[in-house]
Amino acid sequence: MEGKSETETQALDAQTKARAEAGKICDEAWARALQAYKEAKKQAHIVHKKARKFALNKQAKKEAKEAYKKTIEQAKKLRDAITTEAMAVFRCSYDKADADYLETQIKSRKAITDADETYKEANKQADIVYKEAMKRAVDKQARKEANEAYKEAIEQAKQVRDEATRKLR
């Protein structure tokens, strides 16, 4: 299993935090929707009870019962609408966190690939310059200097690559 880079770890932490926050908000919305439903149901029950008490005939009692049922249905619809909206917001937030993390991974991999390609190109150029310098070197000292310059160029290319990818690997 490949380890996560510092950049990917930070992105994963942000993703986890965003998901947790979205979940918390969703749970809170659900709890409030349920509480509102229970309160509406309780109030409807109180009103229904009083309406039945004051009803003078069967028709009035029947109308009170119908009004009670409609009120309960409306409370359920409101609760369901709130929870549906909360789920939509949660899903959107969850998807955004996933997309942000995936984008970070893609950018990180691209930056690593670019740095590796730049390193390979620098090596190629160093090889070309080294071969040319060796052809033109007239003595041992010139060859030694060409070798040193070559090693230094390769080392510099490695350092540049490593610095560019340090947090990405």
Summary of the structure (lengths in Angstrom):
residues: 169
radius of gyration: 35.4
end to end distance: 13.3
largest distance: 123.1
contacts: 464
relative contact order: 0.12
helix: 91%
strand: 0%
